[in-house]
């Protein structure tokens, strides 16, 4: 089992959440949550691949992505091409609802692009369980996804647990953001 971070520049002049610039304190705390969440959900549901991505204001150039792979996918441990919002990833953020698909359903989906120019390098998928990470105010933080269940296809029960987990991740990120803002706005700072 391995957890890999594809760290792209989350911090830039335009990287803001709700009009407030992102800072290193939030990034460090969020990274800990994301790293643990991606491994935990993969093990809890029983899948060979999981990924979690934070996409600030739908700006794919500011993506922060972690993924966890079982030993089955060890050959892809160094795969580090960032998602671009093309195909099913972009569709999921626009659709803003969880999805559970078999591989056949995924490949039949009109937004499926087969990884485009990365098809020969990207880890193969076998089914897809994905959910947006949505805040209480409807702000989309990013997405959480699983592929290649250990045995069989993803079930409705898997989906319900997965959705609950995505909500927990969202609530945790919200809490981190709120604590960060309280500290920044505290008297004497």
The 8 nearest C-alpha neighbors of each residue, nearest first, counted from 0:
[[1, 69, 70, 68, 67, 2, 73, 38],
 [0, 2, 67, 68, 3, 69, 76, 70],
 [3, 1, 67, 66, 38, 68, 4, 65],
 [2, 4, 66, 65, 67, 1, 5, 76],
 [5, 3, 65, 6, 64, 66, 2, 34],
 [4, 6, 64, 65, 79, 7, 63, 3],
 [7, 5, 63, 4, 64, 8, 62, 9],
 [6, 8, 63, 62, 9, 61, 5, 60],
 [9, 7, 10, 61, 6, 11, 62, 60],
 [10, 8, 61, 7, 62, 63, 11, 14],
 [9, 11, 8, 14, 21, 22, 12, 61],
 [12, 10, 14, 13, 9, 8, 61, 21],
 [11, 13, 14, 10, 20, 15, 21, 9],
 [12, 14, 11, 15, 20, 10, 21, 61],
 [15, 13, 11, 10, 12, 20, 21, 55],
 [14, 16, 20, 19, 21, 18, 13, 17],
 [15, 17, 19, 18, 20, 21, 55, 14],
 [16, 18, 19, 15, 20, 56, 138, 21],
 [17, 19, 16, 15, 20, 14, 21, 13],
 [18, 20, 15, 16, 17, 21, 14, 180],
 [21, 19, 15, 14, 22, 16, 18, 13],
 [20, 22, 15, 14, 10, 19, 16, 25],
 [21, 23, 24, 25, 26, 20, 10, 27],
 [22, 24, 26, 25, 27, 21, 10, 28],
 [25, 23, 27, 22, 26, 28, 179, 21],
 [24, 26, 28, 23, 27, 22, 29, 179],
 [25, 27, 23, 29, 24, 28, 30, 22],
 [28, 26, 30, 24, 25, 29, 23, 31],
 [27, 29, 25, 31, 30, 26, 24, 32],
 [28, 30, 26, 32, 31, 27, 25, 33],
 [29, 31, 33, 27, 32, 28, 26, 34],
 [32, 30, 34, 28, 29, 33, 35, 27],
 [33, 31, 29, 35, 30, 34, 36, 28],
 [34, 32, 36, 30, 35, 31, 37, 29],
 [33, 35, 31, 32, 36, 37, 30, 65],
 [36, 34, 32, 33, 38, 37, 39, 31],
 [37, 35, 33, 39, 38, 34, 32, 40],
 [38, 36, 39, 40, 34, 35, 50, 49],
 [39, 37, 41, 67, 36, 35, 40, 42],
 [38, 40, 36, 42, 41, 37, 43, 35],
 [41, 39, 43, 42, 37, 38, 44, 36],
 [42, 40, 46, 38, 39, 49, 44, 43],
 [41, 43, 45, 39, 40, 44, 38, 46],
 [44, 42, 40, 45, 41, 39, 46, 38],
 [45, 43, 42, 41, 40, 46, 157, 161],
 [46, 44, 42, 43, 149, 41, 148, 47],
 [47, 45, 148, 149, 41, 147, 48, 44],
 [46, 48, 69, 147, 68, 148, 149, 146],
 [49, 47, 68, 146, 145, 46, 67, 147],
 [50, 48, 145, 67, 66, 41, 144, 37],
 [51, 49, 66, 144, 65, 143, 37, 67],
 [50, 52, 143, 65, 64, 142, 37, 66],
 [51, 53, 64, 141, 142, 63, 54, 65],
 [54, 52, 141, 63, 140, 62, 55, 64],
 [53, 55, 62, 141, 57, 59, 58, 140],
 [54, 56, 57, 58, 53, 61, 140, 14],
 [57, 55, 58, 54, 16, 15, 140, 139],
 [56, 58, 54, 55, 59, 141, 139, 92],
 [59, 57, 56, 60, 55, 61, 54, 62],
 [58, 60, 62, 61, 83, 54, 57, 84],
 [59, 61, 58, 62, 8, 7, 83, 9],
 [62, 60, 9, 59, 8, 58, 55, 7],
 [63, 61, 54, 59, 60, 53, 7, 9],
 [64, 62, 53, 6, 52, 7, 9, 5],
 [65, 63, 52, 5, 51, 4, 62, 53],
 [66, 64, 4, 51, 3, 50, 5, 34],
 [65, 67, 50, 3, 49, 2, 37, 51],
 [66, 68, 2, 49, 1, 38, 48, 37],
 [69, 67, 48, 1, 47, 72, 0, 70],
 [68, 70, 0, 47, 71, 72, 48, 1],
 [69, 71, 73, 72, 0, 68, 1, 47],
 [72, 70, 69, 73, 47, 68, 74, 0],
 [73, 71, 70, 74, 75, 69, 68, 76],
 [72, 74, 70, 76, 75, 71, 69, 68],
 [73, 75, 72, 76, 77, 71, 70, 122],
 [76, 74, 78, 73, 77, 72, 122, 121],
 [77, 75, 73, 78, 74, 72, 3, 68],
 [76, 78, 75, 79, 74, 3, 73, 80],
 [79, 77, 75, 76, 80, 121, 120, 122],
 [80, 78, 77, 5, 81, 76, 4, 75],
 [79, 81, 78, 82, 5, 117, 121, 83],
 [82, 80, 79, 83, 5, 62, 7, 64],
 [81, 83, 84, 80, 59, 85, 88, 62],
 [82, 84, 85, 59, 81, 60, 89, 88],
 [85, 83, 89, 88, 82, 59, 86, 87],
 [84, 86, 89, 83, 88, 87, 82, 90],
 [87, 85, 110, 111, 112, 88, 89, 90],
 [86, 88, 90, 110, 89, 111, 91, 85],
 [89, 87, 91, 84, 90, 86, 85, 92],
 [88, 90, 84, 92, 85, 91, 87, 86],
 [89, 91, 87, 93, 88, 92, 94, 86],
 [92, 90, 94, 88, 93, 89, 95, 87],
 [91, 93, 95, 89, 90, 94, 131, 88],
 [92, 94, 90, 95, 91, 89, 96, 88],
 [95, 93, 91, 92, 96, 90, 97, 89],
 [96, 94, 92, 93, 91, 131, 97, 130],
 [95, 97, 94, 130, 131, 98, 91, 92],
 [98, 96, 130, 129, 131, 95, 99, 162],
 [99, 97, 129, 128, 130, 100, 96, 127],
 [98, 100, 128, 127, 129, 158, 97, 101],
 [101, 99, 127, 104, 126, 105, 102, 98],
 [100, 102, 126, 104, 103, 105, 127, 152],
 [101, 103, 126, 105, 125, 104, 106, 100],
 [102, 104, 106, 101, 105, 107, 100, 126],
 [105, 103, 107, 101, 102, 100, 106, 108],
 [104, 106, 102, 108, 107, 103, 100, 101],
 [105, 107, 103, 108, 104, 111, 102, 113],
 [108, 106, 104, 105, 103, 109, 111, 102],
 [107, 109, 105, 111, 110, 106, 104, 87],
 [108, 110, 111, 107, 106, 112, 86, 87],
 [111, 109, 86, 87, 108, 112, 90, 85],
 [112, 110, 108, 86, 87, 109, 106, 113],
 [111, 113, 114, 86, 115, 110, 87, 85],
 [112, 114, 115, 111, 118, 106, 117, 86],
 [115, 113, 118, 117, 112, 116, 121, 111],
 [116, 114, 117, 113, 112, 118, 86, 85],
 [115, 117, 118, 114, 119, 113, 120, 121],
 [116, 118, 114, 120, 115, 119, 121, 80],
 [119, 117, 114, 120, 121, 116, 115, 113],
 [118, 120, 117, 121, 116, 122, 114, 123],
 [119, 121, 117, 118, 122, 78, 75, 116],
 [122, 120, 118, 117, 119, 123, 114, 78],
 [123, 121, 75, 124, 120, 72, 78, 118],
 [124, 122, 121, 125, 118, 120, 147, 146],
 [123, 125, 146, 126, 147, 122, 102, 127],
 [126, 124, 147, 102, 146, 127, 123, 101],
 [125, 127, 102, 101, 146, 100, 147, 124],
 [128, 126, 146, 100, 99, 145, 129, 101],
 [127, 129, 99, 145, 144, 98, 146, 100],
 [130, 128, 144, 98, 143, 97, 127, 145],
 [131, 129, 97, 143, 142, 96, 98, 132],
 [130, 132, 142, 95, 141, 133, 143, 92],
 [131, 133, 142, 141, 140, 169, 165, 139],
 [132, 134, 139, 138, 137, 131, 140, 169],
 [135, 133, 138, 137, 136, 169, 139, 173],
 [134, 136, 137, 133, 138, 170, 173, 169],
 [135, 137, 134, 138, 133, 139, 173, 17],
 [138, 136, 134, 135, 133, 139, 140, 95],
 [139, 137, 134, 133, 136, 140, 135, 56],
 [138, 140, 133, 141, 132, 137, 134, 131],
 [141, 139, 132, 53, 133, 54, 138, 55],
 [142, 140, 53, 54, 132, 52, 139, 131],
 [141, 143, 131, 132, 52, 130, 51, 144],
 [142, 144, 51, 130, 129, 50, 131, 52],
 [145, 143, 129, 50, 128, 49, 51, 130],
 [146, 144, 49, 128, 48, 127, 129, 50],
 [145, 147, 127, 48, 126, 125, 124, 148],
 [148, 146, 125, 47, 46, 126, 124, 149],
 [147, 149, 46, 150, 45, 146, 47, 152],
 [150, 148, 46, 45, 147, 47, 151, 152],
 [151, 149, 148, 152, 45, 147, 46, 153],
 [152, 150, 148, 149, 153, 147, 154, 126],
 [153, 151, 148, 154, 101, 150, 126, 147],
 [152, 154, 157, 148, 151, 155, 128, 99],
 [155, 153, 157, 156, 152, 158, 99, 151],
 [154, 156, 158, 157, 159, 153, 99, 160],
 [155, 157, 159, 154, 158, 160, 153, 161],
 [158, 156, 154, 160, 155, 159, 161, 153],
 [157, 159, 161, 155, 156, 160, 162, 154],
 [158, 160, 156, 162, 161, 157, 155, 163],
 [161, 159, 163, 157, 158, 162, 164, 156],
 [160, 162, 158, 164, 159, 163, 157, 165],
 [163, 161, 165, 159, 164, 160, 158, 166],
 [164, 162, 166, 160, 161, 165, 167, 159],
 [163, 165, 167, 161, 166, 162, 160, 168],
 [166, 164, 162, 168, 167, 163, 132, 161],
 [167, 165, 169, 163, 164, 168, 170, 162],
 [166, 168, 164, 170, 169, 165, 171, 163],
 [169, 167, 171, 165, 166, 170, 172, 164],
 [168, 170, 166, 172, 167, 171, 132, 134],
 [171, 169, 173, 167, 168, 172, 174, 166],
 [170, 172, 174, 168, 173, 169, 167, 175],
 [171, 173, 175, 169, 174, 170, 176, 168],
 [174, 172, 170, 176, 171, 175, 169, 177],
 [173, 175, 177, 171, 176, 172, 178, 170],
 [176, 174, 172, 178, 173, 177, 179, 171],
 [175, 177, 179, 173, 174, 178, 172, 180],
 [176, 178, 174, 180, 179, 175, 173, 181],
 [179, 177, 181, 175, 180, 176, 174, 182],
 [178, 180, 176, 182, 177, 181, 175, 183],
 [181, 179, 183, 177, 178, 182, 184, 176],
 [182, 180, 178, 184, 179, 183, 185, 177],
 [183, 181, 185, 179, 180, 184, 178, 188],
 [184, 182, 180, 181, 185, 179, 188, 178],
 [183, 185, 181, 182, 180, 186, 188, 187],
 [186, 184, 182, 183, 181, 188, 187, 180],
 [187, 185, 188, 184, 183, 182, 181, 180],
 [186, 188, 185, 184, 183, 182, 181, 180],
 [187, 186, 185, 183, 184, 182, 181, 180]]
